[in-house]
Amino acid sequence: MTRHVRRMQPEALNASTGPRGPLAWGQINFLHTTDTHGWLEGHLKEENYGADWGDFVGFTRQMRSLAKQYKVDLLLVDTGDLHDGNGLSDATTPNGNVSNAIFERLDYDILTIGNHELYVTEIAYETFNNFSKAYGDKYVTSNVEIRNPSTGQWEYIGSKYRYFKTPNGLHIMAFGVLFDFTGNSNVSRVTKAADLVKQQWFLDAINYEKPIDLFVVAGHNPVDPTAPSSTLDIVQQTIRKARPDVPIQLFGGHTHIRDFVVYDSSSTGLESGQYCETVGWVSISGIKTKSYNGNRLPPGVPHPTQPAIAVSNSTNSTQSMNGSYGAASSLRYFRRYLDWNTRTFAYHAPGSQDLAIGAQVSAEISDARRRLNLTALYGCAPRTWCQYCQPFEAPGNIFSLVETALSAVVVNESRADIPRLIITNTGHIRFSLVQGPFTYDDSFIVSPFLDAFQYLPNVPYSLASQVINILNNRRSTGTSKKRSLTTPDFQFTPLTLQDSCVDPPISHNHLSARSYAGGRIIRRQSTELTPGYTTKDDFGSDGDDTPHSFVQLYAQPAYVQANGSLPSPGSAPPQTVDLVFLDYVARDVLAALKSIGAANYTLADVEYYLDPSFTTNSYLPAYARREWQGNVPDCPVGEAVGE
């Protein structure tokens, strides 16, 4: 099968399998997104997640119509990280300059900020000056402030909280809480959750003078309280202590997984994946209030039936039966993780794909992709290389490609005759690279960051050859880093040390048997299960809206090394090599050398190996131009990761 690159977004494929059954509707219902990272165009080569933002806008519009018809409430929630991961968001200066305006076509009820909105000063100010103003008090940043450049004073980027009444009379108090992030630029500041819950304004808000029927806590923050960076349980416990009779619904993000957690008999938390792959759904019935004037059990649809009791013994629920709802709580819950495709949207909201508003947004995306030249073709990737579905350095593992490409194109021509070892962190790779057109857009999808190549010249091979193992074996070098990456949640313990930076590293030992991402570019129409998410959470293993087959996934190291111009195996090694590495990991490399007695190397000895404009976002396009010209411009499209 071939597809010309110009047809990509309009020709995105639809899913071959659909939902397991209808959603349950309660008194109040939520649609949740998180960690979209600019994927508003959808996954152009993956049928499980082929819908774009216009399709989603149409879906939410129709779901709101259904909620009105059923006379129940429906709220839309997003928990941050809007860019760094897709050309639509990252090919502009600042990142998100185009994609944010498209995102804003969706009328969310509650939003909060992610760490990727805070690394770069220009992006932080764009969020403050434009994005937060587009949503007004709906953009809630309870623990994130920014220095107003006009006044020099600290202000909340959004509102501290939002108190409002739903169309059917429920009184909501909402907060937005980022995890204890420290990698932000110096124009913003993040208050730790443990300090936030002691602030008088917060205590006044949870003890508000007006009635509160439900607390909503939206956080770019793992919902699993055992996750290293999670602080939502601090907020939940503080609210629960002060208000034992009021339900609390939490929404999380940051770890890029599907998850549902029970905190107590009237508190649960939902996390809804990554990259426009998942729409989270949770519905609640049994809220005790006289002000509610809607249907408690809407006719003609299923209703929530599950109490907030963890049924899975493989999770880390901290459930307790505090609060007056207690073990005999009247609250009932239902949760689902919806695959992001038009087959899913049409099933749950018939007619949603026919709405003019959705078509308008889809057209805006197509136009933006043309203006940003995202379909510019570098070459035809001859096969699929995945991040996790193959063992490290296996032929289909992306780091085997990374090693080959680095060796081929990271060459300083004035030193080309000097052997070199090239070390990068595996965290600079964000996504699998699939067989087919490799475009300007794909360069951001696979490797969006702008880390340049530095080096130490003429390092004794006996020292340089030890660095890679030291880096991969150590737990921490104690160095400070500048950004955070997360990886999908799989069935194994720590994947890598990642680009964990000043953000607490996300280990995966607490996530065993939770959500597994997979299912790449399936072409055949079949009644068989396709590879994809197979999630297990506190409510069990029936949360995935579309059943999928399991994908075996493998741990990857924290660093990868490419060899350039070294003698063939069995030959005598060179006396010295150029030790090449990313500027991002320079301190790590120096620390590794120091650990084996080479303390004489310092940052003063580090030089740029190539022009700083040649980065981790550059080497794969350079390799594609050189090696992947077969079949251009009609690129054969491959099969799914995991097939």
N, C-alpha and C positions, 0 to 999 in steps of 0.2 A: 504494500500500500504506500502511495506517495501523497504528499501534500505540499503545495507551494507555500512558502512562508507567508506570502501576502494574505492568505486566507485563514490565518490561525484563529483569531478570536471569533469571527463569525462562524467558523466551522468547528468550534469546540464540541467534543463528543458528549452525548448524554449517557447516563448510567444504563447498564444492562440488567441490573437487579434493583428492586424497589423496597420500600418500607415494609416492615413486618405487620403493621396494623395501625389503626388510628391512634391519635394522641388522646390522653385523658385531659379534660378541661375541669378546672376547679373554680373556686371563688376568685382567686387571683392567679394569673399565669404569667410566665416570663419567657422571653426569647433572649438568649445571651450570646454575645460574641466576645472574643478576646484575641490578642496577639495576631491581628490581621496582617501586620507587617507589609502593607501595600499590595496584597494579593487581590485587589479589587477586580482585576480582569478574569479571575478564576484560574484554574489549573488547565492550561490550554492543551496539555498532552495527557491528561488523566481524567478518565470519564467519571470516576467517583466524585470528583470535586470540580466539575466543568462549568458550573453556573458562575456568572459574573455579578457584580454589585447591582446592576440593573435588575437582574432576576431576583435578587434578594430584596431589593426595594419593593418590587411587585408582590413578592411573597408576604412581606410584613404588612403591606397595605391591605392585602386580602385577609390576612389573619386578624387584623384589627377589625375588619368588617364582620368576620365571624364572631369575634368577641362581643361586638355590639349586638349582633343577632342573638347570641346566647345570653346576653345581658350579664356578662362577667367582665372582669378587668384583665387587661393584657398590657404589660410593661416591657419595654426594650431596654436592655442593659449592655454596656460595653466596658471592658476593663483594661483598655490601653494597649500600647505598643503599636503604633500606626504605620511605621515604616522600617527601613533597613531589612531588605529581603526581596525586593521586586523592583524592576525597572520603572514601573509606573510611579513609584514613590521616590526612588533613589537616583533617577537620572536628572533631577532638578536641583537647583540651589536656592534655598536650602531643601533638604529632603522633605517630601510631603507637600511641596508648593503647589503641585497639581492634584495629587491624590487626595489631599485633605478636603478640597472643595467637592470632589466626587463623594467622598465619605459623608460629607455634611448633607447630602441629599436625603439621608435617612434621619427621621425625627426620633431620636432616642429620648427616653425618659430620664435615664440616669447614666452618666459616663464618668470615668475617672482616668487618671494619668498613668502612663507607664514609664519605666526607666529610659526607654529609647526616645522619649520626648525631652530628656534632660541632659544627655551627654554633651551636646553641642549648644553653645550660647545662642546662636542664631535660631536654632530650632526651638529652644526653650522660649525665646521671645516671640517667635511666630505662633507658638501654642498659646501664649499669654495674650498677644495682641489680636489674634484672628480666630483661632479655633475655639478658644474658651468663650469668646464673645458670640460666636455663632450659636452656641448652646445655652448661654446665660447661666442661670442658677442650676440647670441640669448637669453641668460639668462640675463635679464635686471633688475637691482636692483637700481633704481635711488635714493632711499633714505635709503639704507641699506649698512652699511660698517662693516668690521671685522678687528680686529687687527692681522696682519700677524705675526705668531709666529716666523718666521725666521728673520724678520726685526724689529718687534715691531711697525711698522707703520700701520696706518689705510688705508685700501684699500676697494674699492667696491667689494662685493662678486661676482657680475657679472659686466656687463657693465653699464655705466650711462645711455646710450641710444643706440638705434640701428637705423641707417639710411641705407636704402637699396632700391633697385629697384626690383619690381616684374618681373616675366618672361614676362609680357605683358606691362611693361613700366610705372607702377605707382610708384611714389617716396613716400616712407613711412618713417615717423619719429615715433619711438616707445619709450615709457617710461614704467617703471615698478614701481608702487607705493604701498607700504604696508601702511595700516592704521597706525595711531599714536600709535604703539605698545610699551609698556614699560615693558613687562614681560620677555624680553630676558636676557640671561646670560651676564656677563660683558665683554665678548670678542667681542660683536657686539654692534652697535649703530644704532638707527633709527632716521632719521631727520623728524621732523613734516612736513606735507605737506605745512603748511602756511610758513614755513621757506624755504623749498625746492624751492618753486616758486619764491623766491627772490634771489636765488643763481645765480651768473653771468653765470655759465656754462649752467644752465637750460634756462635762458633768451637767451643766445647765440644759444642754440639748437632750440628753437622754432622760432627764427629769423635766421635760418640757411642760409648760403650763397647760397646753392644749392636749387633747387625747391622742394617743399613739396606738394604732391597732397592729402595726407591723414595723419592725426595724429592717432596713435593707442596708447591708454593708457590701459595697463594691470595691474590690481591691485588686490592683496588679500585684498579686500576692498569692502564693499557693494555698489552696483550701485545706490541704492535708496538714494538720498541726505538727506532724513529725518532720515535715520538710525543713531543711536547715534554714531557709530564708523566710519561712512563714511567720507572720505576726498577727494573722486574723484571729487566732484563738485568744490573744490578749484583749482585743476589742470585744469579741463575743463574751468572754468571761466577765468583763467590766459591765457590759450592758446587762447581762444575766443577773449579776449580783444586785444591781440597782433596780432592775425591772423583771422580777421572776415570772410575771404573768404575761409577758408580751412575746410573741414569736419573733424570731430573728432569721432572716434569709440572707445568706452570704453568697457572693459571686467572686471567683478568683481568676488568676491567670499567671503568667510568667514562666511556668514550667512546661507549657505547650502540650498538655495532656488532657485527656478526658477523665474526669473524676467527680465523684459525689461522696460527700462525707457527712456523717451524722455527728453533731456536737452534743446535743441533748434531745429530749423528747419534743422540743419545739424550736430547734435550730438545726439547719442543714446548710451545706455549702456545695455549689456547683462550679466546675471548671470545664471550659469548652474548647479545648484543643488549640489549634494554631492555623495560620495561613489560609483562612477562608476554606477550611476543610470541614468545620463543624459548626452547627447551630445548636446551642444548648436549649433545652426546654425543661422547665419545672413548673408544676401546678400544685396549688395548695387549696384544700378545703378544710372547713371546721374552725375558721377564725371567729372567735366570740366577740361580737360587737353589735350594738343596736343601730349603729349608723349605716351599716351595709344595706343597700336597697336593691341589690341584684339577685340573681339566682344562685343559691348555695349549691344546688345540684342541677346544672343546666340540662334540659331535656334533650334526648336524641343523641347524646355523645357519652363515651365512657367518662368515669370520674376517678379521681385519685382514691386509692384504697389502702396504701401502705403507711403504717405509722412510722415515726422517726425512730426506728430501731434497726441497728446494723445487723444484717443477715449474713454478711460475708465474714468469715473468720480469718481472712488473709489480709485485712486492712489494719490500719492503725487508728481506728476511731477512738476518741476520748469521750465517748458518750457517757452521760450521767443523767439521772432522772430528776434534775432540779427544776424548779418552776412549778407553778400551780397546775399547768397542763398535765405534768406527771406521767406515770406509767399508763394511766387510763386517758391519755390525752385525746381530745376530739380531733386533733389535726391529722390530716391524711395527705400524703405526698405522691407525686408521680414525676419521674425524670426520664428524659430521652436525649440521646446524642444524634442529631440529624446529619446525614451526609449532605454536603453542599453541592447539590445538583438539581437540575430543573425537574427531573423525575420525582425527586423527593418533594420539591415545592409544589408541583402540580397535584400530587397525591393528597397532601395535607391541606392545601388551599386551592381547590379547583378554580381555574380562571385567572390565577395570579400571573401567568405568563402572557396574558392578553392585555394587561393594563398599559396604557400609554406612558405612564410615568416610568415604568421599568424599561420600556423601549428607548425612552429619551436618555436615561442614564447609561444604558448599554451603548448608545450612539456616542455619548460624551466620552466613554472609555475608548471606543474605537478611534475617535478623533484625536484624543490625547496620545494614544499609542503611535498614531501616524506623525503627529507633530514632534514627538520625542524620538522618532526614528527607531522605535524599539524593535521593529521587525527586520532591521538591517542584519543581513545574513553573513556570519563569519565562515561557516562551513557546515558540513553534514556530519554530526557525530555518528560514527559507524556502529556503535553499540550503546547499551545502557550501562552506566556505572552507578551503583547505589552506595549510600552511606553505610548502611547497616545490614543489608540482606545477604552479604557475602563476608567471609572471614577477611581480616586485614591482609591486604596485598594479593588476595585472590584475583583472577582476571577480571571479574565483574565488580570488584571493590573500587570505589572512586579514588582511594589513595594510591592504588597502583597507577591510575592515570595521572594523579598529582606528581608522583615521582618521575614518571616519563616526561611529562610536560615541563616540569622545573628543570630537569637535566637538559632538555632541548633548547629552551628559550632564555633561561636565566644565565646569560653569558656576558661577561664584560670583555668586549673584543680585544681590548688592550692587554688582557690577562688570560685570554682563551687557552693558552698553552699550559696554564698552571692548573693542576687538579683542584677540584672544589667539592666540598660537602655543603649541601643546602638544607637547612632545617627550618621547618615551619610548624606552627601549631595546627593540629587538625581542626580546631575550632574556626579557622578562616573559611572552611567549607560549610555552607548553610543548608544545602539540599542536594539531592541526587541529580545526576546529569543523564537525561534520557536520550535514547537514540532518535535522531531526527534533526531538524533544523536547530543549529546552535546560533542564537541571535544576540544582539545587544542586550535585550531583555534577559536572556538566559545567563549572561555574564553576571548580572546582579543577583539572580535567583540562586546561582551556585556559589558565588563568592563575591559578596557586595562590598567588602571592606577595602580600605585604601592603605594597606600596610606596605611599606617600601622595603627594599632589600639592602641590608647593610652587611659588613663583613669585617673580619680580622684577617689581615694578610699573613701568609707564610707561618701558619700555626703548625707546630710539630704534629705529624699525623698520629703519633702515639697518644697525644692529648685530645686532638679534635675528634678522633674516632670513638672516644668514650662518652662524648657529650650527649648523644641521642639516648643512650641507655640511662644515663644519670637523670635526664629530664623526665623520661617515662617512668622511672622507678621511684622518683621522689614524690612525697605527698604535697609539699609546698616549698617554694624558695623564699617565701616571705616578701615577695616583690609586690609592688602596687601596680595595678593595671587600670585600664581606662574604659572598658565597656563590658557588657555582659552578654553572653550567648547562652541559650539553653538548647537542649537536644530533646528529641522525642523520648517518650517514656516507653521503655521496653522491658523485657523479662530478664534483665541482668543488672548487676550492681555496677558501680561507677564506670561510665563510658570513658570519660577522659577528664583531664583537669580543666579542659575547655578554656575559653576566654573568660575565666571566672572573674578576673579583675578585682575591683574593690567590692563588687557584688558577691555575696556569699555563694560559693560553688553549689551547684545543684547536684547532689549525689542521687543515686537511683536505688539504693538499697531499701529505702522506705516505700518504693513504688512497685515492688514485685507484684505481678499479676494484676496491674491496673489497666492501662490502655496501650495498645500496640498499633503503631501507624504503619500503613503499607498500602498496597493497591495502586500501582502506577501504570498508567496508559494501557488499559485493557481495550482491545479492539473487537473481539468477537461478541456477538449477541448470544447469550446463553442463560439457561435457568440455573446453572451451577453457581455456587457462591464464588464471588470474586475476592481476591486478597484485599485485606483492609483492617480496620480497627476491630479488635476483639477485646472489649473492655470488661473489667471486673472491678466493682466499687463496693461501697458499704451496703448498697441495695441488691447486690448480686451481679449476675452476668447477662441480664436481659436489657441493658440500657441502650445498646446500639440500635438505632432505628432501622438500619439495614444490616442484616446478618452478613458476616464476611468469613472467609477462611483465614486461618492463622498464618502469619508470615514469620518464619524463623529469622531472628536477628542476632547480630554478633557485636560484642564489645570492640571498641577501637581504642588505640592508644592516644595519648595527649599530644604527641609530636610525631612527625614523619620526616624522614631524611631522604634526599635524592643525592645520587653520586654523579658528578660531572667530570669527565675526562680522567677518571681513575683507571689504572691498569686492569686488565681482565682478571677474573678470579683465578687464584693460583700464582699470579705474578707477585713479585716483591712490591710492597706498598711504597708510595713516595715518601720522601723524608718530611716534606711540608705540604700543606694544602691551604687554600683560601677557605676559611670557615664562614660561610654565607648564612644569614638568618634574617628574619623579619625585624624591623625596628621595634615592633610590638613585643618581641620576646628577648630583646638584647640583654636586659638585666638578668633574665633567667639563664642565658648562655654564659654570661660572665660569672654568675654564681656557681654554675656547674663546673666551670674551669677552676674556680677558686677551690672547690671541694676536692679537687685532685692535685692541689699544690701549685696551680698556675695563677697565683694571686697577683702577678705583675700586670695582668690584663685589666684595663679600666675602660670606662666609657670614652676617655680621651683617645683611646686607640681605635675606636670603632669608626669606620668610614662608610659612605654609601657605595655599594658595589655597582649599582645601576642608578641612573637618574631617578630621583625620588618620585617622579611622575609615573614610573613603571611600578605597578603595585600588584597586590594579590587579586585585584579586579582586572589586571591586564594580561597575565601570563596565559590563561586559557584561551582568550581570543587570539593572542599571538600564535599559540600552538595550532589553533583551528585554521587560521589563515595559511599556515605552512603545511599542515598534514591532512586536513579534512576537506579537500576540494573535490573529491569524488562525488558525483551525483548532483552537484550544485547546478541549478537552484532547486531541483526536485528531490527532496531528501526522504529516503525510506524511513518510516516511523516504526520503532521497535515495539516489543511487547512489554508487559508490566514488570516492574520490580517485584521479585518474589515468584514469578511464574517459571 
